[in-house]
Amino acid sequence: PIYCAKKTKTHKDELGICRVLLAELEAHQDAWPFLTPVNHRAVPGYRKVIKKPMDFSTIKEKLTSNQYLNLETFIIDVNLVFDNCERFNEDDSEIGRAGHRMRRFFDKRWTELLQ
Ligand SMILES: CO[C@H](O)CCc1ccc(O)cc1
């Protein structure tokens, strides 16, 4: 089309997309390592190595208490979950592989929803 303006998204539109994306992340079969905060008392070294822990339940709490300015600040927290996972787990481990699969799923879905 000759005229193709980018449709701007309101704050409400962006938060709606965050809710849909988070629901899909939580429902994913590989989400189990990421659903709740890592128990740093049970996992030696975790608190020392991972400076900014993040998980899907914490993201949900931040979303419902309006702590995300926009889609970008939400995506930053989701990526933090996967970056923490890569830092702490071997690629060739159950949780390492789950993290890579979840990141691939998330990247595909948010780009689809934004098209
Ligand atoms: C998202 O999961 C965290 O990376 C913790 C991974 C972990 C926890 C306990 C273990 O024995 C090994 C790895």
The ligand as a Tripos MOL2 file, in Angstrom:
@<TRIPOS>MOLECULE
LIG
   13    13     1     0     0
SMALL
NO_CHARGES

@<TRIPOS>ATOM
      1 C1         15.7250  -21.2470   36.6680 C.3       1 LIG1
      2 O1         16.3830  -22.2380   37.4770 O.3       1 LIG1
      3 C2         17.5900  -21.7190   38.0760 C.3       1 LIG1
      4 O2         18.5310  -21.4850   37.0730 O.3       1 LIG1
      5 C3         18.1100  -22.7000   39.1490 C.3       1 LIG1
      6 C4         18.6550  -23.9130   38.4560 C.3       1 LIG1
      7 C5         19.0680  -25.0470   39.3710 C.ar      1 LIG1
      8 C6         18.4760  -25.2740   40.5890 C.ar      1 LIG1
      9 C7         18.8740  -26.3600   41.3710 C.ar      1 LIG1
     10 C8         19.8710  -27.2130   40.8970 C.ar      1 LIG1
     11 O3         20.2640  -28.2810   41.6170 O.3       1 LIG1
     12 C9         20.4590  -26.9530   39.6690 C.ar      1 LIG1
     13 C10        20.0530  -25.8800   38.9190 C.ar      1 LIG1
@<TRIPOS>BOND
     1     1     2 1
     2     2     3 1
     3     3     4 1
     4     3     5 1
     5     5     6 1
     6     6     7 1
     7     7     8 ar
     8     7    13 ar
     9     8     9 ar
    10     9    10 ar
    11    10    11 1
    12    10    12 ar
    13    12    13 ar
@<TRIPOS>SUBSTRUCTURE
     1 LIG1         1 GROUP 0 **** ****
